[in-house]
Amino acid sequence: GSSNSSGNSKASVDFARFARETFEKTYGAPTYVAAEARRSQGQDKVISIEYTTSQRDFARDSKRKVAGHMVLGIDDDSTTATVLAKGVPADAGSVSMSLRSPVDSSVVAVLRTASKTERFVEIWHDGALAKSIDVSSVHGEFYGDSTFGKLAWSVNGKSIVYAAEKPEYDKARPEPATPDNSGEEIAGDITDDIIGGVAGIADPRRYEVESDWGETFDGKRPPALVVLDVSSGAARVLAAPDGVSPGQAQCLEECIVFTGYKYAVRKHGIVYCQNRPTGIYTCDFDGGNVKCLHSGSVRSPRVTPSGKGLVFLSTTPGGPHASTSELIYYDLADESATIL
């Protein structure tokens, strides 16, 4: 009896170990979440690819982001590729997004979260940190997801555009010790005209109920587009159109293109439901002249290489949440949309 019991115990332990190893191998496989491919100058058959993977770390009980790089050689028949070189993967856990400049490929913009309250925009040149800009007081957390998040360079390479949480409205300032002589703004009579925090009273908008987008955005403040001047480091949070949450920004020569997720009183989940009401919008780099180019259930705009049109995905409103999408081409000159 003792020998049989011992055998069963060993079999149970072996099975548990095998089950855990199989689970970790399957569930811990890396998933590609982003990639950028560039042809090497003067070598059409050589492609450099920078990619980001997401992988579960069971020892740390966390999900980690890893940045990698590989060089591919395209065979003469252009149907197969060979890996010529592969770099050592690097932990990118603090990086929300990164993107090379369209003007100078040696310049890279990086959105980095140093801590829960510290956020920086970094500009790297030839592998060295050229500039680090503290944007912690300008806005909340970066949006680094695929629904709202997108980092884009302006065509001239002088500005970047990205999505982040709207800044919190001001808290109440402390009451001045000598209100008559301090020069501190005093609340006086409480009215609906107060904008911003004053002595003893917070900005009234701080207490307005504004729901989040649910699902993976639980507890996050609404997104806003941010334009940052690379030279001066000045960042501006753009005002969003009423009833619209902006994201997925791209840049044309004179304006910004973005997806606007529409809402009324309540925001419905959108991560797994691509048939919500949305629109493709444009606005100036200061947030003015907002224009809706195309409405429906549309998302993920991209500027064509010529800069004369856009392509984006369109899903039939209503019905299945993740039904088949169409690829739409929008001609900016004719203001016409065509199904591709």
SERO-4910 file (N, C-alpha, C, O; in steps of 0.05 Angstrom, whole numbers):
BEGIN
 pado doro    nc1    nc2    nc3   cac1   cac2   cac3    cc1    cc2    cc3    oc1    oc2    oc3
  Gly    A     16    -24      0      0      0      0     17     25      0     11     44    -14
  Ser    A     38     25     16     56     48     17     70     53     -9     73     76    -18
  Ser    A     78     31    -22     92     34    -48     73     44    -70     81     61    -86
  Asn    A     49     34    -70     29     43    -90     22     73    -86     19     88   -105
  Ser    A     19     81    -60     13    109    -54     35    127    -63     31    149    -73
  Ser    A     60    118    -59     83    134    -67     84    137    -97     92    158   -107
  Gly    A     77    116   -112     77    117   -141     56    136   -151     61    151   -170
  Asn    A     33    136   -139     11    154   -147     20    183   -142     14    201   -158
  Ser    A     33    187   -119     41    214   -112     61    225   -133     60    248   -141
  Lys    A     81    208   -140    101    216   -160     88    222   -187     95    241   -200
  Ala    A     69    205   -195     55    209   -220     40    236   -220     39    250   -240
  Ser    A     28    242   -197     13    267   -195     31    291   -197     25    311   -210
  Val    A     55    289   -184     74    311   -185     85    314   -214     87    337   -223
  Asp    A     91    292   -227    101    293   -254     80    305   -273     87    322   -291
  Phe    A     55    298   -269     34    308   -286     30    338   -282     27    354   -301
  Ala    A     31    346   -256     28    375   -250     50    391   -262     46    413   -272
  Arg    A     75    380   -261     98    394   -272     95    396   -303    100    417   -314
  Phe    A     87    374   -315     83    374   -344     61    394   -352     64    408   -372
  Ala    A     39    394   -337     17    412   -344     26    441   -341     19    458   -358
  Arg    A     41    447   -320     50    475   -317     70    483   -339     68    505   -350
  Glu    A     89    465   -346    107    472   -367     93    476   -394    100    494   -409
  Thr    A     74    459   -399     59    462   -424     43    488   -425     42    502   -445
  Phe    A     31    495   -402     15    520   -400     33    544   -404     26    562   -419
  Glu    A     56    544   -391     74    567   -393     86    570   -421     89    592   -431
  Lys    A     92    547   -434    102    548   -461     82    559   -481     88    573   -499
  Thr    A     56    551   -477     35    560   -495     26    588   -489     26    605   -507
  Tyr    A     19    594   -464      9    620   -457     30    641   -456     25    665   -458
  Gly    A     56    632   -453     78    651   -451     91    657   -477    112    671   -478
  Ala    A     80    647   -499     92    652   -525     91    682   -532     70    694   -526
  Pro    A    112    694   -543    111    723   -549     91    729   -571     87    713   -590
  Thr    A     78    752   -569     59    761   -589     69    788   -601     76    806   -586
  Tyr    A     70    789   -627     79    814   -640     57    835   -638     34    830   -646
  Val    A     64    859   -627     44    880   -624     49    904   -641     31    921   -645
  Ala    A     73    907   -651     80    930   -668    105    924   -684    122    908   -676
  Ala    A    107    937   -708    131    933   -724    133    956   -744    113    968   -752
  Glu    A    158    961   -752    164    982   -772    185    971   -790    207    963   -781
  Ala    A    180    971   -816    199    960   -836    209    983   -854    194   1000   -862
  Arg    A    235    983   -859    247   1003   -876    267    990   -895    283    972   -886
  Arg    A    267    998   -920    287    988   -939    314   1002   -934    314   1027   -929
  Ser    A    335    988   -935    362   1000   -932    368   1017   -956    362   1011   -979
  Gln    A    381   1040   -951    387   1059   -972    406   1046   -992    427   1035   -985
  Gly    A    397   1046  -1018    414   1035  -1039    413   1005  -1041    427    993  -1058
  Gln    A    397    992  -1024    395    963  -1025    366    955  -1023    355    950  -1001
  Asp    A    353    953  -1046    325    946  -1046    318    919  -1036    296    913  -1028
  Lys    A    338    901  -1036    333    874  -1027    339    869   -998    338    846   -988
  Val    A    346    890   -983    352    888   -955    332    905   -939    329    929   -945
  Ile    A    318    893   -920    298    907   -904    305    905   -875    311    883   -864
  Ser    A    304    928   -861    309    929   -832    282    930   -818    265    947   -825
  Ile    A    277    913   -799    252    912   -785    256    916   -755    272    901   -742
  Glu    A    243    935   -743    242    939   -714    215    930   -705    194    939   -716
  Tyr    A    214    914   -684    188    903   -675    186    903   -645    206    904   -631
  Thr    A    162    901   -635    156    899   -607    139    875   -602    119    870   -616
  Thr    A    146    859   -582    130    836   -574    121    839   -545    132    854   -529
  Ser    A     99    826   -540     88    825   -512     89    796   -503     81    778   -518
  Gln    A     99    792   -479    102    764   -469     97    763   -439    105    781   -424
  Arg    A     85    741   -430     79    737   -402    104    727   -388    117    707   -396
  Asp    A    112    740   -365    134    732   -349    122    719   -324    112    733   -306
  Phe    A    123    693   -322    111    679   -299    126    683   -273    114    682   -252
  Ala    A    152    686   -275    168    690   -250    160    716   -237    159    718   -212
  Arg    A    156    737   -253    148    763   -243    118    767   -241    108    787   -231
  Asp    A    103    748   -252     74    750   -254     66    776   -267     50    791   -256
  Ser    A     77    781   -290     71    806   -304     74    802   -334     85    782   -343
  Lys    A     63    821   -349     66    821   -378     88    841   -386     88    863   -376
  Arg    A    106    832   -403    129    850   -410    129    856   -439    121    840   -456
  Lys    A    139    880   -446    143    888   -474    173    887   -480    190    895   -464
  Val    A    179    876   -503    207    872   -511    211    884   -539    195    878   -557
  Ala    A    232    899   -543    238    911   -569    260    894   -582    279    887   -570
  Gly    A    256    889   -608    276    873   -623    282    885   -650    268    903   -659
  His    A    302    875   -663    310    885   -690    322    862   -706    337    846   -696
  Met    A    314    861   -731    325    841   -750    329    853   -777    316    873   -785
  Val    A    347    841   -793    352    850   -820    346    826   -838    356    804   -834
  Leu    A    329    831   -858    321    810   -877    333    815   -905    335    838   -914
  Gly    A    341    793   -918    349    795   -945    328    782   -963    321    759   -959
  Ile    A    318    797   -983    298    786  -1001    311    772  -1024    329    783  -1037
  Asp    A    303    747  -1028    314    732  -1050    307    743  -1077    289    760  -1080
  Asp    A    322    735  -1098    318    746  -1125    290    743  -1136    281    760  -1151
  Asp    A    276    721  -1127    249    717  -1138    229    733  -1122    205    733  -1129
  Ser    A    238    748  -1101    220    766  -1085    198    751  -1071    177    763  -1064
  Thr    A    200    725  -1068    179    709  -1055    188    699  -1028    171    691  -1011
  Thr    A    214    698  -1022    223    688   -997    244    708   -985    255    725  -1000
  Ala    A    248    706   -959    267    723   -945    284    707   -926    275    687   -916
  Thr    A    308    716   -922    327    703   -904    336    723   -883    341    746   -889
  Val    A    336    714   -857    345    731   -835    376    734   -837    390    714   -833
  Leu    A    385    758   -842    414    763   -844    427    769   -817    449    762   -812
  Ala    A    412    783   -800    422    790   -774    398    795   -755    377    803   -763
  Lys    A    403    789   -729    382    793   -710    394    804   -684    413    791   -673
  Gly    A    384    827   -675    396    839   -651    387    826   -625    369    809   -625
  Val    A    399    834   -603    392    824   -577    367    838   -567    367    863   -567
  Pro    A    345    824   -560    321    837   -550    326    854   -526    343    847   -509
  Ala    A    312    877   -523    315    895   -501    288    900   -488    268    903   -501
  Asp    A    288    901   -461    263    906   -446    253    935   -453    268    954   -451
  Ala    A    228    936   -461    216    962   -468    192    968   -451    172    980   -459
  Gly    A    193    958   -426    170    961   -408    161    989   -402    137    994   -398
  Ser    A    180   1008   -402    172   1036   -396    165   1052   -420    158   1075   -418
  Val    A    168   1040   -444    163   1054   -469    134   1049   -478    126   1026   -482
  Ser    A    119   1071   -481     92   1068   -491     92   1065   -521     78   1048   -533
  Met    A    107   1083   -535    109   1082   -564    135   1095   -572    147   1111   -558
  Ser    A    145   1088   -597    168   1101   -608    165   1102   -638    151   1085   -650
  Leu    A    177   1121   -651    174   1124   -680    198   1141   -691    206   1161   -680
  Arg    A    208   1132   -714    229   1147   -728    218   1171   -743    195   1170   -752
  Ser    A    234   1191   -745    226   1215   -760    225   1209   -790    243   1194   -800
  Pro    A    205   1219   -804    204   1215   -833    225   1231   -848    231   1226   -871
  Val    A    237   1251   -835    257   1268   -847    285   1257   -843    301   1258   -862
  Asp    A    290   1246   -819    317   1236   -813    313   1210   -797    305   1210   -774
  Ser    A    319   1187   -809    314   1161   -797    332   1156   -772    327   1137   -757
  Ser    A    352   1173   -768    369   1170   -744    357   1183   -720    367   1180   -697
  Val    A    334   1198   -724    320   1211   -702    296   1195   -694    279   1188   -711
  Val    A    293   1189   -668    271   1173   -658    257   1187   -635    270   1197   -617
  Ala    A    230   1188   -636    215   1199   -614    205   1176   -597    196   1155   -607
  Val    A    207   1179   -570    199   1157   -552    181   1169   -530    187   1190   -518
  Leu    A    158   1156   -525    141   1163   -503    147   1144   -480    143   1120   -482
  Arg    A    158   1155   -458    167   1138   -436    153   1145   -410    150   1168   -403
  Thr    A    144   1124   -396    132   1127   -369    152   1118   -349    158   1095   -346
  Ala    A    163   1138   -333    184   1132   -314    171   1121   -288    183   1104   -274
  Ser    A    148   1131   -281    133   1122   -257    104   1129   -261     96   1139   -282
  Lys    A     88   1124   -241     59   1129   -243     53   1159   -247     33   1166   -259
  Thr    A     71   1176   -238     67   1205   -240     87   1219   -258     85   1243   -261
  Glu    A    106   1204   -269    127   1217   -285    126   1207   -314    128   1183   -319
  Arg    A    124   1226   -333    122   1218   -361    141   1237   -377    143   1261   -372
  Phe    A    154   1225   -397    174   1240   -412    171   1234   -442    164   1212   -450
  Val    A    176   1254   -458    180   1250   -487    209   1253   -492    221   1274   -486
  Glu    A    221   1232   -504    250   1232   -509    255   1234   -539    241   1221   -555
  Ile    A    275   1249   -547    284   1250   -574    313   1238   -575    331   1249   -563
  Trp    A    316   1217   -590    342   1203   -593    353   1209   -621    339   1209   -641
  His    A    379   1213   -622    393   1218   -647    418   1200   -649    436   1202   -632
  Asp    A    419   1183   -669    442   1165   -673    447   1148   -648    470   1144   -641
  Gly    A    426   1139   -635    429   1122   -612    435   1136   -586    439   1122   -565
  Ala    A    437   1163   -586    442   1178   -561    418   1196   -555    405   1206   -572
  Leu    A    414   1199   -529    391   1216   -520    398   1245   -525    416   1256   -514
  Ala    A    382   1258   -543    387   1286   -550    370   1305   -533    379   1327   -527
  Lys    A    347   1296   -525    329   1314   -510    309   1297   -494    298   1277   -504
  Ser    A    304   1305   -469    284   1292   -452    265   1313   -442    274   1332   -428
  Ile    A    240   1311   -449    220   1332   -442    200   1321   -422    186   1301   -428
  Asp    A    198   1334   -399    180   1326   -378    152   1336   -385    147   1360   -385
  Val    A    133   1317   -389    105   1325   -396     86   1316   -374     62   1315   -378
  Ser    A     97   1310   -350     81   1300   -328     58   1319   -320     36   1310   -313
  Ser    A     64   1345   -321     44   1365   -313     26   1374   -335      6   1388   -331
  Val    A     32   1365   -360     16   1373   -383     -9   1356   -387    -30   1366   -394
  His    A     -6   1330   -382    -28   1312   -386    -25   1287   -369     -5   1285   -355
  Gly    A    -44   1269   -370    -42   1244   -354    -27   1223   -369     -9   1229   -385
  Glu    A    -34   1198   -364    -19   1175   -376    -21   1175   -406    -41   1184   -418
  Phe    A      0   1165   -419     -1   1161   -448    -21   1139   -455    -26   1120   -440
  Tyr    A    -34   1142   -478    -50   1121   -490    -31   1106   -509    -24   1117   -530
  Gly    A    -24   1081   -502     -6   1066   -519    -19   1042   -532     -6   1024   -542
  Asp    A    -46   1042   -532    -61   1019   -543    -66   1023   -573    -58   1043   -584
  Ser    A    -80   1004   -585    -86   1006   -613   -112   1021   -619   -117   1028   -642
  Thr    A   -129   1025   -599   -154   1039   -603   -151   1069   -605   -161   1082   -623
  Phe    A   -137   1080   -585   -132   1109   -585   -103   1116   -591    -97   1136   -604
  Gly    A    -85   1100   -581    -57   1106   -582    -45   1107   -610    -51   1089   -626
  Lys    A    -29   1127   -615    -15   1129   -640      5   1152   -637     -2   1173   -627
  Leu    A     29   1147   -645     50   1168   -646     56   1175   -675     61   1157   -691
  Ala    A     55   1200   -681     59   1209   -709     77   1233   -710     76   1251   -693
  Trp    A     94   1234   -730    110   1257   -736     96   1275   -756     82   1265   -774
  Ser    A    100   1301   -754     91   1318   -775    108   1313   -800    130   1303   -798
  Val    A     98   1321   -823    112   1316   -848    139   1329   -849    158   1318   -860
  Asn    A    141   1353   -836    167   1367   -836    186   1358   -814    208   1369   -811
  Gly    A    177   1340   -797    194   1329   -776    198   1348   -752    216   1344   -736
  Lys    A    181   1369   -750    185   1389   -729    168   1384   -705    173   1395   -683
  Ser    A    147   1368   -708    128   1364   -686    121   1334   -685    123   1320   -705
  Ile    A    111   1325   -661     99   1299   -659     71   1302   -647     65   1321   -633
  Val    A     54   1283   -653     27   1282   -643     22   1255   -630     29   1234   -642
  Tyr    A     10   1255   -607      4   1230   -593    -21   1233   -576    -32   1256   -573
  Ala    A    -31   1211   -565    -55   1212   -549    -48   1207   -519    -31   1190   -513
  Ala    A    -61   1222   -502    -56   1218   -473    -81   1226   -458   -100   1238   -469
  Glu    A    -82   1219   -432   -105   1227   -416   -107   1257   -414    -87   1271   -412
  Lys    A   -132   1267   -415   -136   1296   -410   -125   1303   -382   -127   1286   -364
  Pro    A   -114   1327   -379   -104   1335   -352   -127   1337   -333   -150   1344   -340
  Glu    A   -121   1333   -307   -141   1336   -286   -147   1366   -283   -129   1383   -285
  Tyr    A   -172   1372   -276   -178   1400   -270   -167   1407   -242   -163   1389   -225
  Asp    A   -162   1433   -238   -148   1442   -214   -162   1435   -188   -186   1435   -186
  Lys    A   -145   1428   -168   -156   1425   -141   -159   1453   -129   -150   1473   -140
  Ala    A   -172   1454   -105   -174   1479    -91   -147   1489    -82   -131   1473    -72
  Arg    A   -142   1514    -84   -117   1526    -73   -121   1531    -44   -144   1535    -35
  Pro    A    -99   1531    -28   -102   1537      1   -113   1565      5   -107   1583    -11
  Glu    A   -128   1569     27   -137   1595     34   -114   1613     42    -97   1604     58
  Pro    A   -111   1637     31    -89   1655     39    -91   1663     68   -113   1667     78
  Ala    A    -68   1666     81    -68   1674    109    -78   1702    113    -92   1708    132
  Thr    A    -71   1720     94    -80   1748     96    -93   1755     69    -80   1766     52
  Pro    A   -118   1747     65   -131   1750     39   -132   1778     27   -132   1781      3
  Asp    A   -132   1798     45   -134   1825     34   -108   1836     23   -108   1854      6
  Asn    A    -85   1824     31    -60   1835     23    -42   1815      7    -21   1823     -3
  Ser    A    -51   1790      5    -34   1770     -7    -32   1771    -37    -12   1762    -48
  Gly    A    -52   1782    -50    -52   1782    -79    -64   1757    -90    -67   1754   -114
  Glu    A    -70   1737    -73    -81   1712    -81   -110   1716    -90   -125   1731    -78
  Glu    A   -118   1703   -112   -145   1705   -122   -163   1691   -101   -158   1669    -93
  Ile    A   -184   1705    -93   -203   1695    -73   -229   1687    -87   -238   1701   -105
  Ala    A   -241   1666    -77   -266   1656    -90   -288   1676    -89   -302   1680   -109
  Gly    A   -292   1688    -66   -315   1706    -63   -341   1691    -65   -343   1669    -54
  Asp    A   -361   1702    -78   -386   1688    -82   -383   1665   -100   -369   1666   -121
  Ile    A   -395   1642    -93   -394   1618   -110   -413   1621   -133   -437   1624   -129
  Thr    A   -403   1621   -157   -419   1623   -181   -412   1601   -201   -393   1586   -196
  Asp    A   -427   1599   -222   -421   1579   -243   -399   1588   -262   -392   1574   -281
  Asp    A   -389   1612   -258   -370   1624   -277   -341   1618   -269   -323   1626   -284
  Ile    A   -337   1604   -247   -309   1599   -238   -296   1579   -257   -307   1557   -262
  Ile    A   -273   1586   -268   -258   1568   -285   -230   1565   -273   -216   1585   -269
  Gly    A   -222   1541   -267   -197   1536   -254   -200   1537   -224   -220   1546   -213
  Gly    A   -179   1527   -210   -180   1527   -181   -173   1554   -169   -155   1567   -179
  Val    A   -188   1563   -149   -182   1588   -136   -180   1582   -106   -183   1559    -98
  Ala    A   -175   1602    -90   -171   1598    -61   -196   1586    -49   -218   1598    -49
  Gly    A   -194   1562    -38   -216   1549    -24   -235   1534    -41   -252   1519    -31
  Ile    A   -233   1536    -68   -252   1523    -85   -238   1510   -109   -221   1523   -122
  Ala    A   -244   1485   -114   -232   1471   -138   -247   1479   -163   -269   1490   -161
  Asp    A   -235   1474   -186   -249   1479   -211   -274   1462   -211   -272   1437   -207
  Pro    A   -298   1474   -215   -323   1458   -214   -324   1435   -233   -337   1415   -228
  Arg    A   -309   1437   -255   -309   1415   -275   -296   1390   -264   -299   1368   -275
  Arg    A   -280   1393   -242   -267   1370   -230   -287   1349   -219   -281   1325   -217
  Tyr    A   -311   1359   -213   -332   1341   -201   -353   1332   -221   -372   1319   -214
  Glu    A   -350   1340   -246   -368   1330   -266   -363   1300   -272   -340   1291   -273
  Val    A   -384   1285   -274   -381   1256   -279   -376   1252   -309   -391   1260   -326
  Glu    A   -353   1239   -314   -345   1234   -342   -336   1205   -343   -315   1198   -333
  Ser    A   -352   1188   -355   -347   1159   -355   -323   1152   -372   -315   1167   -390
  Asp    A   -310   1129   -366   -288   1120   -383   -300   1102   -405   -324   1099   -408
  Trp    A   -282   1091   -422   -290   1074   -444   -292   1045   -437   -295   1028   -455
  Gly    A   -290   1038   -411   -295   1011   -403   -273    992   -412   -253   1000   -424
  Glu    A   -278    966   -408   -260    944   -416   -231    951   -408   -226    953   -384
  Thr    A   -213    953   -427   -185    957   -419   -179    986   -411   -157    992   -403
  Phe    A   -199   1004   -413   -195   1032   -405   -208   1039   -379   -212   1062   -372
  Asp    A   -214   1019   -363   -228   1023   -337   -211   1041   -320   -188   1036   -314
  Gly    A   -223   1063   -311   -209   1082   -293   -192   1103   -307   -181   1120   -293
  Lys    A   -190   1102   -333   -173   1122   -347   -190   1146   -355   -213   1144   -363
  Arg    A   -177   1170   -352   -190   1194   -361   -192   1194   -392   -177   1180   -405
  Pro    A   -211   1209   -403   -215   1210   -432   -189   1218   -447   -173   1233   -436
  Pro    A   -186   1208   -471   -162   1215   -486   -163   1243   -499   -185   1253   -504
  Ala    A   -140   1255   -504   -138   1280   -518   -113   1278   -536    -95   1263   -529
  Leu    A   -113   1293   -558    -89   1294   -574    -70   1315   -564    -79   1336   -555
  Val    A    -44   1309   -564    -24   1327   -555     -4   1332   -578      5   1313   -591
  Val    A      2   1357   -582     22   1365   -603     46   1376   -588     44   1395   -572
  Leu    A     69   1365   -594     94   1374   -581    114   1384   -602    120   1370   -621
  Asp    A    123   1408   -597    144   1420   -615    171   1408   -606    180   1413   -584
  Val    A    184   1394   -624    209   1381   -617    231   1400   -610    247   1394   -592
  Ser    A    232   1423   -623    254   1442   -619    251   1456   -592    270   1456   -576
  Ser    A    227   1466   -586    224   1481   -561    215   1463   -537    219   1471   -514
  Gly    A    204   1440   -543    194   1423   -522    167   1430   -511    157   1418   -492
  Ala    A    154   1450   -524    128   1459   -515    107   1439   -524    106   1431   -547
  Ala    A     89   1431   -505     68   1412   -511     41   1425   -507     36   1440   -488
  Arg    A     23   1421   -526     -4   1432   -524    -25   1410   -526    -24   1393   -544
  Val    A    -44   1410   -507    -66   1391   -507    -88   1403   -523    -98   1425   -516
  Leu    A    -97   1389   -544   -117   1400   -562   -145   1394   -551   -150   1373   -540
  Ala    A   -163   1414   -553   -190   1410   -545   -204   1391   -564   -202   1394   -589
  Ala    A   -219   1372   -554   -233   1352   -571   -260   1363   -579   -272   1379   -564
  Pro    A   -271   1356   -602   -298   1363   -610   -318   1353   -589   -313   1332   -577
  Asp    A   -340   1367   -585   -360   1358   -566   -370   1330   -574   -376   1324   -597
  Gly    A   -372   1312   -553   -382   1286   -558   -364   1267   -574   -374   1248   -585
  Val    A   -338   1274   -574   -319   1258   -590   -294   1253   -574   -283   1272   -562
  Ser    A   -284   1228   -573   -258   1222   -561   -239   1216   -584   -244   1197   -600
  Pro    A   -217   1232   -587   -199   1228   -610   -177   1208   -604   -170   1202   -581
  Gly    A   -167   1196   -626   -145   1177   -624   -134   1170   -651   -144   1180   -672
  Gln    A   -114   1153   -652   -102   1142   -677    -94   1165   -696   -101   1164   -720
  Ala    A    -80   1185   -686    -73   1208   -701    -52   1202   -723    -34   1186   -718
  Gln    A    -55   1215   -745    -36   1215   -767    -32   1244   -777    -48   1261   -770
  Cys    A    -11   1249   -792     -6   1276   -800     -5   1279   -830      8   1264   -845
  Leu    A    -21   1299   -840    -18   1309   -867      0   1333   -866      9   1341   -844
  Glu    A      5   1345   -889     24   1368   -889     14   1391   -873     30   1405   -859
  Glu    A    -12   1397   -874    -23   1420   -862    -42   1414   -838    -51   1433   -825
  Cys    A    -47   1389   -833    -66   1383   -812    -62   1355   -800    -46   1340   -810
  Ile    A    -78   1350   -779    -77   1324   -766   -102   1308   -774   -124   1319   -776
  Val    A    -99   1282   -779   -122   1264   -784   -125   1246   -760   -105   1236   -750
  Phe    A   -149   1242   -751   -153   1224   -728   -180   1210   -729   -199   1219   -743
  Thr    A   -182   1189   -715   -208   1175   -711   -222   1188   -687   -210   1192   -666
  Gly    A   -248   1195   -691   -263   1206   -669   -285   1186   -661   -302   1179   -676
  Tyr    A   -283   1177   -636   -303   1158   -625   -326   1174   -612   -322   1188   -593
  Lys    A   -349   1172   -623   -372   1188   -615   -386   1176   -591   -387   1152   -587
  Tyr    A   -397   1193   -574   -412   1184   -551   -433   1205   -543   -431   1228   -551
  Ala    A   -453   1196   -528   -474   1214   -518   -469   1216   -488   -448   1225   -479
  Val    A   -489   1208   -472   -485   1209   -443   -467   1187   -434   -451   1191   -416
  Arg    A   -470   1164   -446   -455   1140   -437   -436   1131   -459   -442   1132   -483
  Lys    A   -412   1122   -450   -393   1111   -469   -395   1080   -468   -394   1068   -447
  His    A   -398   1068   -491   -399   1039   -493   -372   1028   -500   -356   1042   -513
  Gly    A   -366   1004   -491   -340    991   -497   -334    990   -527   -352    985   -543
  Ile    A   -309    995   -534   -301    996   -562   -278    978   -570   -274    973   -593
  Val    A   -264    967   -550   -241    951   -556   -249    926   -572   -236    919   -592
  Tyr    A   -271    913   -564   -280    889   -578   -304    893   -595   -316    874   -606
  Cys    A   -312    918   -598   -336    925   -614   -329    946   -634   -330    970   -628
  Gln    A   -322    938   -658   -313    957   -679   -336    969   -695   -331    981   -716
  Asn    A   -360    966   -685   -383    976   -700   -397   1000   -685   -420   1005   -690
  Arg    A   -382   1013   -668   -392   1037   -654   -391   1061   -673   -376   1060   -692
  Pro    A   -408   1081   -667   -407   1105   -684   -381   1120   -682   -373   1128   -660
  Thr    A   -368   1125   -704   -342   1139   -705   -341   1156   -730   -360   1156   -746
  Gly    A   -320   1171   -733   -315   1187   -757   -285   1191   -761   -270   1190   -742
  Ile    A   -278   1197   -786   -250   1205   -792   -250   1235   -794   -265   1247   -810
  Tyr    A   -234   1248   -777   -234   1277   -774   -206   1289   -782   -186   1275   -783
  Thr    A   -207   1315   -788   -182   1330   -791   -184   1355   -773   -206   1364   -768
  Cys    A   -161   1365   -765   -160   1390   -750   -132   1403   -754   -113   1389   -762
  Asp    A   -130   1429   -750   -104   1442   -751    -86   1433   -728    -96   1420   -710
  Phe    A    -61   1440   -729    -42   1432   -708    -47   1447   -682    -36   1440   -661
  Asp    A    -64   1467   -683    -72   1481   -658    -99   1472   -648   -110   1483   -629
  Gly    A   -111   1452   -662   -137   1441   -654   -160   1454   -668   -183   1446   -664
  Gly    A   -156   1475   -684   -178   1489   -697   -186   1476   -723   -174   1457   -732
  Asn    A   -207   1487   -735   -218   1478   -761   -223   1448   -762   -214   1434   -780
  Val    A   -238   1439   -742   -244   1410   -741   -265   1404   -763   -285   1418   -766
  Lys    A   -260   1382   -777   -277   1374   -799   -280   1344   -800   -260   1329   -798
  Cys    A   -305   1334   -802   -309   1305   -805   -310   1298   -835   -326   1307   -850
  Leu    A   -291   1281   -843   -289   1273   -871   -308   1250   -878   -320   1250   -899
  His    A   -311   1231   -859   -327   1208   -865   -338   1196   -839   -323   1193   -819
  Ser    A   -364   1190   -838   -377   1179   -814   -385   1150   -818   -387   1141   -841
  Gly    A   -390   1137   -796   -399   1109   -797   -387   1094   -774   -387   1104   -752
  Ser    A   -377   1070   -779   -360   1055   -759   -333   1052   -772   -327   1031   -784
  Val    A   -317   1073   -771   -291   1074   -785   -268   1078   -765   -272   1088   -743
  Arg    A   -245   1070   -773   -222   1071   -755   -196   1067   -770   -196   1061   -794
  Ser    A   -174   1071   -756   -146   1065   -765   -140   1080   -792   -133   1066   -811
  Pro    A   -141   1106   -793   -134   1120   -817   -104   1119   -822    -88   1120   -803
  Arg    A    -96   1117   -847    -68   1119   -855    -66   1137   -880    -83   1136   -898
  Val    A    -45   1153   -881    -40   1171   -903    -26   1155   -925     -6   1141   -920
  Thr    A    -35   1158   -950    -22   1145   -972      6   1157   -977     10   1180   -970
  Pro    A     24   1143   -990     51   1153   -995     51   1180  -1009     69   1197  -1005
  Ser    A     31   1184  -1027     30   1209  -1042     20   1232  -1025     24   1256  -1032
  Gly    A      8   1226  -1003     -4   1247   -986    -30   1258   -996    -41   1278   -986
  Lys    A    -41   1246  -1018    -65   1257  -1030    -90   1242  -1022   -112   1250  -1030
  Gly    A    -87   1222  -1006   -111   1206   -997   -106   1192   -971    -84   1192   -960
  Leu    A   -128   1180   -961   -127   1164   -937   -138   1137   -942   -155   1133   -960
  Val    A   -129   1117   -927   -142   1091   -927   -150   1085   -898   -135   1092   -880
  Phe    A   -173   1073   -894   -181   1066   -867   -201   1043   -868   -211   1036   -889
  Leu    A   -206   1031   -845   -224   1008   -843   -252   1018   -836   -256   1037   -822
  Ser    A   -272   1004   -847   -300   1010   -843   -316    985   -837   -313    965   -852
  Thr    A   -332    986   -816   -348    963   -808   -378    971   -809   -384    994   -802
  Thr    A   -395    954   -817   -424    960   -817   -434    966   -789   -430    950   -771
  Pro    A   -446    989   -784   -456    996   -758   -477    976   -749   -493    966   -765
  Gly    A   -477    970   -723   -496    950   -712   -488    922   -719   -467    918   -732
  Gly    A   -504    903   -712   -499    875   -718   -476    864   -702   -471    874   -680
  Pro    A   -462    843   -712   -440    831   -697   -419    851   -690   -412    869   -705
  His    A   -407    848   -666   -388    868   -656   -362    868   -672   -350    889   -675
  Ala    A   -353    846   -682   -328    844   -696   -332    831   -723   -318    812   -731
  Ser    A   -350    842   -738   -356    831   -765   -335    840   -785   -316    855   -778
  Thr    A   -337    830   -809   -317    836   -830   -316    866   -836   -336    879   -837
  Ser    A   -292    876   -840   -288    904   -846   -281    908   -875   -270    891   -888
  Glu    A   -287    932   -885   -280    940   -913   -257    959   -911   -253    974   -892
  Leu    A   -240    959   -932   -218    978   -934   -228   1001   -953   -235    997   -976
  Ile    A   -227   1025   -942   -237   1049   -956   -214   1067   -965   -196   1072   -949
  Tyr    A   -216   1077   -989   -197   1098   -998   -212   1124  -1000   -234   1126  -1012
  Tyr    A   -201   1145   -987   -214   1171   -987   -196   1191  -1002   -173   1195   -994
  Asp    A   -206   1202  -1024   -191   1221  -1040   -195   1249  -1027   -217   1259  -1025
  Leu    A   -173   1261  -1018   -175   1287  -1004   -183   1309  -1022   -196   1328  -1013
  Ala    A   -175   1308  -1047   -183   1330  -1066   -212   1328  -1074   -226   1348  -1073
  Asp    A   -221   1304  -1081   -249   1301  -1089   -269   1298  -1066   -293   1300  -1069
  Glu    A   -257   1292  -1042   -274   1287  -1018   -293   1264  -1023   -317   1265  -1016
  Ser    A   -282   1243  -1036   -299   1220  -1043   -287   1194  -1031   -262   1192  -1029
  Ala    A   -304   1175  -1024   -295   1150  -1012   -301   1127  -1030   -323   1126  -1042
  Thr    A   -282   1108  -1033   -285   1086  -1051   -277   1060  -1036   -257   1060  -1022
  Ile    A   -293   1039  -1039   -286   1013  -1027   -265   1000  -1044   -269    997  -1068
  Leu    A   -244    991  -1032   -222    978  -1046   -226    948  -1047   -210    933  -1059
***
